Amino acid sequence: MTDDSATQDRIFAALTSAMQPDVKRIDTHAASVLLYGDRALKIKRAVQFPFLDYSTLEKRKAACEEEIRINRPLAPQIYHGVAAITEEPDGSVKVDGAGRPIEYAVDMSRFDESRTLDHLAKAGLLDAKLASAAADAIAASHVAATRADGQAWVSSIPALIDGNTDGLRAGGHFGAEIEQLGKASHTAHLRIRALLAERGRRGFVRRCHGDLHLANIVMIDDRPVLFDAIEFDAQMATVDVLYDLAFTLMDLLQHHQPSAANMVLNRYLAATPADNLDALSTLPLFMSIRAAIRAQVTLARLKRPHSDGPGIFDQARRYFELAGMLIRPPAPRLIAVGGLSGTGKTALAHALAPLVAPEPGAVVLRSDLVRKQMFGVEDTHRLPPSAYTPEVTARVYDTLVQHARRVLAQGHSAIIDGVFAREDERDAIAALARERNVALNGLFLVADLATRKARIGGRRGDASDATPEVAALQEHYNIGHVGWAIIDASGTLEQTLQNCRSAIAEGQTRQSD
């Protein structure tokens, strides 16, 4: 044991004794956190690993200062500053005392640990509103993040894959599947290497959070707050923004939250440049690497005293199996959801999207949102009648096809949500499916006028500009031959979803015959 480690043991004992009776200590491989009252002190442990060095007091002080610099902009309500831990003339140990500093700590406000997203996920409390807010917080952090030269990031990926292989092999579990994962990961990297280099040149590599698993996002005042960003290695956190996002997406999948994962993806894509549609092919590798990293980290917990061996290994195995599944995505498909206003197209599209592979589900492309984006207004801003001329509507559907083409070209599935009242609009979707050689499922929702009017009248804060009067006018549309599965959408969302899943299954059976 080094002198610094012995000093730290003395500090922990002294502070724990002084803070009784409500003190709680949490130890990780690199830090110890003392929780008491409404305060938290995070002390860097006197350790040295290949990826960090806290072996001296000066280095630990610098790491504390860097943690404040990196994290305070993300979570000012948590991070306050660096506190000196001092040895007083009488030999006692104090926080911010008058004596000489013998250690430093990150001074933070304590928060409700049960409100981190991993705890909320386990309790089944992640809804669409929370998932959307989390995506907005991540997107905002990427906007604020400093752009960096992408060459170092792109060049580091093969070593990152090999590091996962070596680390998992050293764990002594999973056998030949480790080598298979590594080989598949390198193959995936070769496919997207040029794309990654181009994204680096275009500013998508930034100094990000770097460690965005669910335990590092907490709800404070009903808002998701990102905390505990990587401070000890700027290069480790300087990555493609989609690699940063991929940690959250992967961890939501591992926590059995596919709907939340899909909502985070779709909300993030809506809030960020459309160029991200052209990089969806990175997600299988990015999410798989993140899952393999979590498998390693989880296995390392087996070495701690009093660890729950079977439970920890089971969690590590689930991460590892997820990594293997993600790296081999199935073929994409195209789904179009049509129907008059009030038939429930958007609700159905978002309910269906998490069920459509590859993970984390289909990208939803909504005509209402495309129209608002075309006019440069907020989603809920009501557009004038001039925004709904046949010429404008034709541009909207052309844009939907263009966006869907970009998504499909990346090997990802798309769901297009629009009225699709005209045969040429539906024909364009069929032509796109043929062009991309993907399976197409067309779903046309129907419901009686009274049901549609009631649903439209009950909308609040929605992107649709449809009114009950518009619904009445649509009754006179000459829709022509639909050629898609006609879905009774007059019941509950769950009933409509089941009707659509049955129609898709029947369509798949016909396509395979």
QUIPE-V312800 format. One record per backbone hydrogen bond with DSSP energy under -0.5 kcal/mol. CO is the residue of the C=O (numbers start at 1). NH is the residue of the N-H. E is the energy in kcal/mol with one decimal. If there is no record, write none. Layout:
CO|NH|E / CO|NH|E
This chain:
2|6|-2.1 / 3|7|-2.6 / 4|8|-2.4 / 5|9|-2.3 / 6|10|-1.9 / 7|11|-2.4 / 8|12|-3.1 / 9|13|-2.2 / 10|14|-2.5 / 11|15|-3.0 / 12|16|-2.4 / 13|17|-2.0 / 14|18|-2.3 / 15|19|-2.1 / 17|20|-0.8 / 19|22|-0.8 / 24|35|-3.5 / 26|33|-3.0 / 30|45|-2.4 / 31|28|-3.1 / 32|43|-3.1 / 33|26|-2.6 / 33|35|-0.6 / 34|36|-0.5 / 34|41|-2.3 / 35|24|-2.5 / 36|39|-2.4 / 38|110|-2.4 / 39|36|-2.4 / 40|108|-2.8 / 41|34|-2.8 / 41|43|-0.6 / 42|44|-0.5 / 42|106|-2.7 / 43|32|-2.5 / 45|47|-2.3 / 47|54|-3.0 / 49|52|-0.8 / 52|49|-3.2 / 56|60|-2.1 / 57|61|-2.5 / 58|62|-2.3 / 59|63|-2.1 / 60|64|-2.2 / 61|65|-2.4 / 62|66|-2.3 / 63|67|-2.3 / 64|68|-2.0 / 65|69|-2.2 / 66|70|-2.5 / 67|71|-2.6 / 68|72|-2.4 / 71|74|-0.6 / 71|75|-2.7 / 75|78|-1.9 / 75|79|-2.3 / 78|109|-2.4 / 81|83|-0.5 / 81|107|-3.1 / 83|105|-2.4 / 84|86|-0.6 / 84|96|-4.0 / 85|102|-3.1 / 85|103|-1.3 / 86|88|-0.6 / 86|94|-2.3 / 87|100|-1.2 / 88|91|-2.7 / 92|88|-2.9 / 94|86|-2.6 / 94|96|-0.6 / 100|87|-2.6 / 103|85|-3.1 / 104|44|-0.5 / 105|83|-3.0 / 105|107|-0.6 / 106|42|-2.2 / 106|108|-0.6 / 107|80|-2.5 / 107|81|-1.2 / 108|40|-2.6 / 111|113|-0.8 / 112|115|-2.2 / 113|116|-1.2 / 115|219|-2.1 / 116|119|-0.5 / 116|120|-2.2 / 117|121|-2.5 / 118|122|-2.0 / 119|123|-1.6 / 120|125|-3.2 / 121|124|-1.4 / 125|127|-0.9 / 127|131|-2.5 / 128|132|-2.5 / 129|133|-2.1 / 130|134|-2.4 / 131|135|-2.2 / 132|136|-2.2 / 133|137|-2.2 / 134|138|-2.3 / 135|139|-2.8 / 136|140|-2.6 / 137|141|-2.0 / 138|142|-1.7 / 139|143|-2.0 / 140|144|-1.9 / 141|145|-0.9 / 146|207|-2.5 / 150|154|-2.5 / 151|155|-2.6 / 152|156|-1.2 / 153|156|-0.5 / 153|157|-0.6 / 154|157|-1.0 / 156|160|-2.0 / 157|161|-2.5 / 158|162|-2.6 / 159|163|-2.5 / 160|164|-1.8 / 161|165|-2.2 / 162|166|-2.9 / 163|167|-2.6 / 164|168|-2.7 / 165|169|-2.4 / 166|170|-2.4 / 167|171|-1.0 / 168|173|-0.9 / 169|172|-1.4 / 174|177|-1.4 / 175|178|-1.7 / 176|180|-1.8 / 177|181|-2.3 / 178|182|-2.3 / 179|183|-2.5 / 180|184|-2.4 / 181|185|-2.3 / 182|186|-2.2 / 183|187|-2.2 / 184|188|-2.3 / 185|189|-2.3 / 186|190|-2.2 / 187|191|-1.5 / 188|192|-1.3 / 189|193|-1.0 / 192|196|-2.6 / 193|197|-2.2 / 194|198|-2.2 / 195|199|-2.5 / 196|200|-2.1 / 197|201|-1.9 / 198|202|-1.4 / 199|204|-2.5 / 200|203|-1.1 / 204|206|-0.6 / 204|241|-2.4 / 205|148|-2.3 / 206|208|-1.5 / 206|239|-1.7 / 209|230|-2.3 / 211|213|-1.5 / 213|216|-2.0 / 214|117|-1.0 / 214|118|-0.7 / 214|217|-1.5 / 216|227|-2.2 / 217|117|-2.6 / 218|220|-0.6 / 218|225|-3.0 / 220|223|-1.1 / 223|220|-2.9 / 225|218|-2.5 / 233|237|-1.2 / 234|238|-0.7 / 235|238|-0.7 / 237|208|-2.5 / 237|239|-1.1 / 239|206|-2.6 / 240|243|-1.0 / 240|244|-1.6 / 241|245|-2.4 / 242|246|-2.1 / 243|247|-0.8 / 244|247|-0.8 / 244|248|-0.7 / 245|248|-0.6 / 245|249|-2.1 / 246|250|-2.8 / 247|251|-2.4 / 248|252|-2.2 / 249|253|-1.9 / 250|254|-2.5 / 251|255|-1.7 / 252|257|-2.5 / 253|256|-1.7 / 257|261|-2.3 / 258|262|-2.5 / 259|263|-2.3 / 260|264|-2.6 / 261|265|-2.2 / 262|266|-2.6 / 263|267|-2.8 / 264|268|-2.5 / 265|269|-2.5 / 266|270|-1.9 / 267|271|-1.5 / 268|272|-0.8 / 269|272|-0.5 / 273|276|-2.1 / 274|277|-2.0 / 275|278|-1.2 / 276|279|-1.6 / 277|280|-0.9 / 279|282|-2.0 / 280|283|-1.3 / 282|286|-2.8 / 283|287|-3.1 / 284|288|-1.9 / 285|289|-2.8 / 286|290|-2.1 / 287|291|-2.3 / 288|292|-2.4 / 289|293|-2.3 / 290|294|-2.1 / 291|295|-2.0 / 292|296|-2.0 / 293|297|-2.6 / 294|298|-2.5 / 295|299|-2.3 / 296|300|-2.1 / 297|301|-0.7 / 298|301|-1.0 / 299|302|-1.8 / 300|303|-1.4 / 301|304|-1.4 / 304|307|-1.2 / 307|309|-1.6 / 308|312|-2.9 / 309|313|-2.8 / 310|314|-2.2 / 311|315|-1.8 / 312|316|-2.5 / 313|317|-2.8 / 314|318|-1.9 / 315|319|-2.1 / 316|320|-2.5 / 317|321|-2.9 / 318|322|-2.1 / 319|323|-2.3 / 320|324|-2.0 / 321|325|-2.0 / 322|326|-2.8 / 323|327|-1.5 / 325|328|-1.1 / 332|439|-0.6 / 333|414|-1.7 / 334|441|-2.2 / 335|416|-2.7 / 336|338|-0.6 / 336|443|-3.1 / 337|418|-2.1 / 338|445|-3.0 / 340|343|-1.6 / 344|348|-2.1 / 345|349|-2.9 / 346|350|-2.3 / 347|351|-1.6 / 348|352|-2.3 / 349|353|-2.3 / 350|354|-0.6 / 352|355|-1.8 / 353|356|-1.7 / 353|362|-2.0 / 355|357|-0.7 / 358|361|-2.1 / 363|365|-0.5 / 363|415|-2.8 / 364|366|-0.6 / 365|417|-3.1 / 366|370|-2.2 / 367|371|-2.4 / 368|372|-1.9 / 369|373|-2.7 / 370|374|-2.2 / 371|375|-1.3 / 372|377|-2.2 / 373|376|-0.9 / 378|381|-1.5 / 384|387|-2.1 / 385|388|-2.2 / 386|389|-0.7 / 389|393|-2.6 / 390|394|-2.1 / 391|395|-1.6 / 392|396|-2.2 / 393|397|-2.3 / 394|398|-2.1 / 395|399|-2.3 / 396|400|-2.2 / 397|401|-2.0 / 398|402|-2.3 / 399|403|-2.8 / 400|404|-2.5 / 401|405|-2.4 / 402|406|-1.9 / 403|407|-2.2 / 404|408|-2.8 / 405|409|-2.2 / 406|410|-0.7 / 407|410|-1.0 / 407|412|-1.8 / 408|411|-2.1 / 413|363|-2.4 / 414|335|-2.4 / 415|365|-3.2 / 415|417|-0.5 / 416|337|-3.4 / 416|418|-0.6 / 417|367|-3.1 / 419|339|-1.9 / 422|426|-1.6 / 423|427|-2.9 / 424|428|-1.8 / 425|429|-1.1 / 426|430|-1.9 / 427|431|-2.4 / 428|432|-1.9 / 429|433|-2.2 / 430|434|-2.0 / 431|435|-2.6 / 432|436|-2.6 / 433|437|-0.8 / 433|438|-2.1 / 439|334|-3.0 / 441|336|-2.4 / 441|443|-0.5 / 442|485|-2.3 / 443|338|-3.3 / 443|445|-0.6 / 444|487|-2.8 / 445|340|-0.6 / 446|489|-3.0 / 448|452|-2.1 / 449|453|-2.9 / 450|454|-2.2 / 451|455|-2.1 / 452|456|-2.4 / 453|457|-2.5 / 454|458|-1.1 / 456|459|-1.4 / 467|471|-2.3 / 468|472|-1.8 / 469|473|-2.0 / 470|474|-2.1 / 471|475|-0.7 / 472|475|-0.8 / 473|476|-1.8 / 474|477|-2.0 / 477|479|-1.1 / 480|482|-0.6 / 485|444|-3.1 / 485|487|-0.6 / 486|488|-0.5 / 487|446|-2.5 / 487|489|-0.7 / 492|496|-2.4 / 493|497|-3.0 / 494|498|-2.1 / 495|499|-2.4 / 496|500|-2.3 / 497|501|-2.6 / 498|502|-2.2 / 499|503|-2.0 / 500|504|-2.7 / 501|505|-2.4 / 502|506|-2.3 / 503|507|-2.3 / 504|508|-2.5 / 505|509|-2.0 / 506|510|-2.1 / 507|511|-2.3 / 508|512|-1.6 / 509|513|-1.0
